[in-house]
Amino acid sequence: MLRALALVALVLPGTAAAQDIWALLAKGGQVVLVRHAQTTPGTGDPPGFRLEDCATQRNLSEEGRVQARRLGERFRERGIPVGGMLSSPWCRCLETAELAFGARPGTHAALGNLFGRAENRERQVAAFRELIATAPAKGNLVLFTHGSTTVALTGEYPAMGEAIVVTPLGAGKLRVAGRLSP
């Protein structure tokens, strides 16, 4: 048990306690980077996958569907205002958003998966940074994306279904406020 606690301390240095993060979200003005919920085993997508065909992609598992619904329930139970919602065009991100919040979000290419895709990486991360450069005027902006994309922007690698909460500071700068486990 002590080993597990030590590992958590190493993985989450300097992050606020979950209750502090929920209090911050209740005030609005934050950006919530949600890594898609748990998927079927594997990494990346099968060779030849197509964004317009979910059957060709790695998709959510039943556990992931439960995680996604739980995320939405946690937001509703705490009265967390959602002022906007966008997703990666990958089906696992879109499904996570739909199950969590009951609506299909718009998509944004900057939220797409960077795993195994080195081309245009810098341009995509710059577009992602621009997308979250300004604090939302109302509520919080919830973005559904991938672990590889989140780590490229924040340096934090979330577990599937985990959320990284960031505070936009203007001028393309941000501060990682904390993490919410799935």
N, C-alpha and C positions, 0 to 999 in steps of 0.2 A: 504494500500500500504506500509506503514512504517513497519508493521508486516512482510510482505513478504521480505522486504529488510533486516530486522534484522535476519530473519531465514537464508537467504543466507549467511550472514556474519558469523553466527554460524556454518553452515554446511561446509563452505569452508575456514577455517582459514589458513592464510599463503600461499594460493595458488596464483600463478602469474595470472595476467590478461590474458584473452584468446589470445590477440594479441602477448603477450610475449611467450606464449606456442607455437603458430604457428611459431614464429620466431625461437624458439629453435628447433622445428621439421624440419624447412627448412635447418638447418645445419646438421641434421642427428645425429646418435649416440644415439638415445633415444629408449626406449621400450614403446609401446603404448598398454595398457591393455584395450581392448574394451569389455564391458559387452554386451552380445547379445542384439539385439534390442527388442522392445516391443513384448510381446507374448500374446497369448490368456490368459484370466484370470486364476489365480491360482498361486500356488507355487509348486516347485518341479515338479515331473512327476507322471503320474497315476501309481497305483500299477501294477507291472508286465511289465513295459516298457522295451523295448529292444533297445540298441544303434543302431543296424543294421536295425531297422524298425521305420522310422520317424512317421508313423501313430500311434505308441504307445506312443509318446512323446508329451509334451507341445511344440507347435511350434509358429513361428512368426505370428502376426496378420497383417492385411493390413497396419496399422499404423507403425508397426515394419519394414515392407518391405520398406516403404517410408523413415523411419529413416536410414535404412542401405544404401539405394541408396544415400541419402543426405550426409552421412559420406564420401563415396567415392568421391562425387562431391566436397566436401570441400577440400579434399586432392588434387584432380586434379587442382582445381581453384588456389590453393596456391603453386602448384608445389612441394608438399611434397614428398621426395623420400622414397620409400618403398623398403628396401633391403631384406626383408624376411617376411613371413606370415605363422603363424601356428594357429590351432584352436583346441578347445575341440572337442572330437568326437560326442558331442550332435548335433542333426540336427539344432537347433535354432542358434547355433554358426556358423556352417558351412554355413547355408543359409545367415546369416548376412555378412560373409566374401565374399561369392560369389556375393551377390547383391552390396556390396560396391566396390569391386575391380575386378569383372568380372572373377574371377578364383577360382577354388576350392583349398583351402590350404591343406597342409599336416596336420595331426593331431598329438597331443602329449597328452599322458595320464595325464601329470602334469597339464594340463589346464582343466581337467574334473571337473564336478560339485561336490562340497563338501557338498552341502545341504543334510542333513539327512544321511550322509555317514561318520561315525566316524572312521571306520576301515581304517588303513593306512594313516590317515590324516597327521601326522607328516612327514611321508616318502614322500607323495605327495607334501607338501609345500616345503620340502627340494629340491625335484626335480625341482619344479617351480623356486625356488631361483637360483638353478644351471643353469637353462635354460636362465635366464636373468642376470647372473653374469657378463658378459662381454658386453661392448658396441658393437653394430653391426659395422663391418668394413665399410660397405657402407649403406647409407640410414638409415632408422629406421626399427626396428622389430615390426610388428603389430601382437598382439596375441588376439584371440577371445576366451573369457572365460565367467565365471559366477560371479555374485556378491559375493557369498560365498567364492569362490576361491580367488578373488581379495582382499577381506577384510582380509583373513587369511595371505596374503603376505604383504599387505601394511598398514592395519588398516583403509583403506578408503573403504566405501561401495558405489559403483557407482549405479546410476539409470540405468534402461534398456536403452541401446543405448549410455550411457555415456562412455567416455574414461578417464583413469587415465594414465598420462604420467610420466614415471619414468626414472631417469638417473642412469645407472649402475655405481657404484663407485669401482668395483673390490672387490675381497675377499668376495663375497656373499652379499655385502652391496649395498643399493640403496637409492636414495632420490626421494621422490615424488615431481615432478616439478610442477604439476598442473593438472587441470581437464578440459575436453572439453565436454560441454553439448550436448545432442543429437539434 
